[in-house]
Amino acid sequence: MRSKGRPKRAKLACSVRPTGRDHEVSHQFWTLAVSPSGEVVGDAQQDGAKGPDAAVSHFELKRDAKRYKGRGARSYNATVQGKVQRCSISYDALLVRIDS
């Protein structure tokens, strides 16, 4: 049974260990929302970072059989040739149940 009205929200802590940089760990705290239609939306911001320079992530998923599929994006600041610039990547997102 689906609920009506406001999306339900949950918070999820996630640690991301970038490939090739095992000594650096970026912590993100996700806020997940499930709409009455079953769409899952996730938003995260780098722990302790505020304002326009903070790394942020976002995804939107829709149910597709026994899984959720959609798109996501991440933006962050990086130093390229000595100058700080905003970088963004987008990706295909897939959420599947792993405990069944």
N, C-alpha and C positions, 0 to 999 in steps of 0.2 A: 504494500500500500504506500503510495507516495503522499508526502505531506504537501499542504498548500501554504502559500504565503512566502515568508522570507526563507532564503536558502539557509541550510544548516551549515555551521562553521566548526572547524576543528583546527587545532594547531599541532604541527609536527616539526620536530627538530631534525635536522639533516646535516651531516658532515660530509663535505666533498673534498676528496684528496685528488688534486690535479695530477694527470699522468706526467711522469718525469720529474715531479716536484714532491717527493714523498715527505719532505721536511716541512712543507707548508700545508696547513689545513684551513679551509674556509668553512665557517659555520653559517648556515642559513636556517632561519626559522620560517617554516611554511604555514600559510593560512589556507586551508582547503574549504571550499564551499560547494555544496551539492544543491542544485536548483530543483524546484518541484518537477521539472521535466527530466531530471536525471543527469544533466550536464555537470561535470566536475571542473571547477576552476581553482587553480593553485597560484598563489602569489608568495614571493619570498624576497627578503632584503638581507644583505650581509649583516651578520651580528655586529652590533655596535656602530655601524655606519649610518649616517643620516644625510639628508640633503641630496642634491643632484649628482654628487660623486659616488654615491653608494651603488654597489653592484645589486642588480635586481633581476628576478626571474619571474616568468609568468607562463602558464599553460592553460589550455582549454580542451577538454575531452568530451566525447559523446559515446554512448554505449554502442557497441558493435558486437552482437552475439554475447560471448562470455568475457569480453574485454572492453576496454575503453581506448579509443584512438583519437588523436587530435594533433595540434601543433603547439609549440612552445617557443619562447625566446628568452635570451639572457643578454643583458648589457652591463658593461663594466668599463672602468678606465684602465688603460694600458700605456706604458711608455714605449714609444716607437721613435727610434733615432733621436732620443733625448727629449722628445716632446710628449706630453700627456694628451691622449686623444680618447674619445669614447668609442668603444667597439661593441658590436652587436652580432649575435649569432641566432639563427632560428633552427628549429629541429622538429622532426616528427616525434610525437610522444605516444607511448603505448603503456597502458596500465593493465596488468593481468594479476589474477589471484595466484599466490604462490603457496598457499597452505592447503590446497585441495588435491 
